[in-house]
Each structure stands twice: as structure tokens, then as C-alpha cells.
Amino acid sequence: MELLDTALDLSWGVLRDLRKLGAAHIPQALSPIGLAKLSDALRDVELTSAPVEVGSVRQVASLATIAEPLLGRRPTLRQLALELEQSFSVAPWLETGVSSWRANEATVMRYPVGVGGISPHLDGRRYSLIVASFSIAGTGRLTIPTDRTGVHERCGWVCAPGDLVLLRGPGFDACRDGRMLHAAGPPECDETRVSLTLRMDKSLPRNPAPPFQSSQRGECAAADEAVAPTHSRDVGTV
Ligand SMILES: O=C(O)CCC(=O)C(=O)O
């Protein structure tokens, strides 16, 4: 592996958190060299201000979305997607459906010091199976709130450069929709936070269909109920 840390262990502990919490935090998933290469690869990406309001969601950030075929023209981003896809191609991921995840969209987000962040939201339904968000610069808290007020949280992590947060998407574990609300807090130190999120947009061409099954696990059905969105924040299109 070139970008992911060679000691990265995406195995049962991570899967257990995804099943239980809807998300998992993996510290230092990127190697120091991988982090440096990705920071470099994002240097020329032009970001634009995201709309402050999307439905009930509030955000202060700049962003850029790089979808296929443009993603394929960025070798470092393509390499990261490939390494992650390879990590999902072995046990225990085979039974989750995530082995057929193919990242075809990357979103770069930049949160300014003091005010940056996104209130509780769901990613668009079209982002299948799993969402992988890497912290590239700065630190900030990512939380899994219990509701859209964001007052209480199920869990949360201070994410530092190199960390990875995985979130369930539709189709994970054959769940029709096990997405979880999540929120990004402002940068914690005096440094702008930058994240890089890989997604599989099933509405884009050349995308393998997620392995939906008719049976749903009880645990996921409960999650469906808990987070059933009134609307979705579509990160990729704002
Ligand atoms: O910046 C992050 O780490 C998470 C971003 C996020 O929540 C989103 O794009 O939906």
C-alpha cells in the first residue's frame, strides 16, 4: 500500500462499530507519506463556497467535487480509492456488500477556523454502501448526533490529519437505508480543516449496482427508522 498505512486494520472492530453506531473512526489510516502525497495532490483543487443553508442544514465550508471521469485523471486520488477498495475485498467485508464499492466521486471540504462546520445531516441516498472521509489537514470533531438538533450525540471523535471516518450508506449489510446523521464541528486548533471524502454515486455511469437483497437485518431496520430523513443534504451537488 502506498497511501494507506501498512498497519491499517480494517477488520472486525471497524465493522462492529459500523454495525452498532453507523460509523467508525480509524486513527492514522493514512501513512505519513500518503498524507503528504494527498495534501500535495489537492493543492490545485479549486474550492468554492458551499451554500450556507441546504434545507435545515447549516454549513460554513468551501468545497470541490471531483467525479468520474475527472477522478480517474488524478492518479493519487485514484490510487487512494483503489487501496481502499482492495481493503474491502477481503473478510469481513465480503458479507457486507461493501466489496462491490467503487469510489467514483471525491469531495474536498475546507472548514475555516472558528466558524467552519456542518450541522447534522445525511448524505444523499445515491451514495451507496459506504462513505469514506479522510482528514487531510487541521483537526475537528465529527459526531453522530441522535437527532437534527445535534444537542446529544451517540458518539464523536476528534479527527486529526490521516484519520478516516467510515459511514454506512444505503445497501450496507443489505439494509435499504442505514445512513446515520453526522455533523462536522469547527476546526479545534488554529488551523483550517480539510477533508477528502470518497463516495460511490450510483447515479453516475459505469457504476456497479449495489448488491441489494430483499431481507433486512433487524438492527438495520431500526437504524432506518431512527434516521429516516425529511430531506437529504446532497454533498456532491452543492
Ligand atoms: O468533513 C468531514 O470530515 C465530513 C464531511 C461531511 O460530513 C459530509 O461531507 O457529509
The ligand as a Gaussian input file, in Angstrom:
#p B3LYP/6-31G(d) Opt

LIG

0 1
 O      -15.508000      16.860000       6.574000
 C      -15.758000      15.760000       7.004000
 O      -14.922000      15.065000       7.556000
 C      -17.149000      15.204000       6.874000
 C      -17.906000      15.879000       5.812000
 C      -19.337000      15.515000       5.827000
 O      -19.953000      15.308000       6.828000
 C      -20.014000      15.423000       4.565000
 O      -19.427000      15.809000       3.552000
 O      -21.160000      14.924000       4.537000

